[in-house]
Amino acid sequence: MQEFHFDRAQALMDSAELIYDDAQVQTALQQMADKLNQRFTQTETPQFPLVLGVMGGAVVFTGQLLTKLTFPLEFDYIHVTRYGEQDVGGKVVWKVVPRSNVAGRSVIVLDDILDEGATLAEVKRHLLELGAAEVLVGVFADKAIGRSKPIAADYVGLTVPNKFIVGFGMDAFGYWRNLPGIWAVQPDAIK
């Protein structure tokens, strides 16, 4: 189990750069909600999508977005990771699989950040394999990594630079998910 170190957590923020403040985050969140509301309320056939939050990074984003959605939905969560105790990606590991029946349904997957895309690509593939009619991916942050990704998000809140990002659910070593804005941590602070 990782030990909490106040000094290490504080050191991450000492030289961090604010990328988006709370007001910009909330504006982007409302714009995402507006697009989803339009998609699911202005259809000829009523839909009752399943919304799956990818834990734990999407907890802040998902919780706040859900309160802005104006259509009926079912909510559940999944937990899939490539990171574990580390901050570099590895093999995709499912910790919690979808508990609701996804067959024949529109599924909206919400995650905090689209980095390299391997995890979300695997999530989408697996849900389609389980029989989802469609899988729409919404991410709060899409990292501009300068190369193609195996998946593109259908809904994006903000584009962030190719830096280590914390805040609004995103963390470094488990720290700073609680920040209302988005910050870039300096590379030497995460070593």
Steps between C-alpha positions, in 0.01 A plus 500: 500500500631842405578726791367856501767768491376856547833644386495296177144606423581865565817482290290399199308826522785734592603546138180384327351714224128582489363390162125554557338669799177393670282728286647359176452145628136567587433663162646197318296266720176683415584494128549122516169461683324715240629279217398180678160646587445593137601152385274314743197729521457596136447155355184350352545183702535543876827365630603389846880482481730331745766740627819336625754704691855367491623505858683645671614794284155572356328532838514882516417554133223239492340616824481859383393417145215274611329789679489695172346224287127542435411161353419175681798272536636209697833551674764248594875495508788290381854489626769427248857614515840476338675687776441343842751640748713647222468794265598316183264281302512122490252220430128584521355355821123485568433551871120546465319384186166645388233369737206615291393330182650697213356289218300707252557826691659833435790518743673825594846444648636794699867530589718777633767509229577352160875461507639235266158336463581133561278467808194665345546310175493175701193614696311584179603173336386298802162678525431446130598136547240482781239616246468874555310663213742791511775624728551873528811621680511825694821625657551815694856549374650392169879513519668634186777239476601581142419161350195294410309305764313170468175677598348847470257635757151591382474773764795702634501765769845652457819430312806496722870520409721194497599545864426322825157633599328512841168631625131440433546128569844457344783422739870450548580213736146523637532869589300805387191345341308754708626815323217688322729614218751323276872528574812377317760353733862562413690185387763527772226499768373153403835323515 
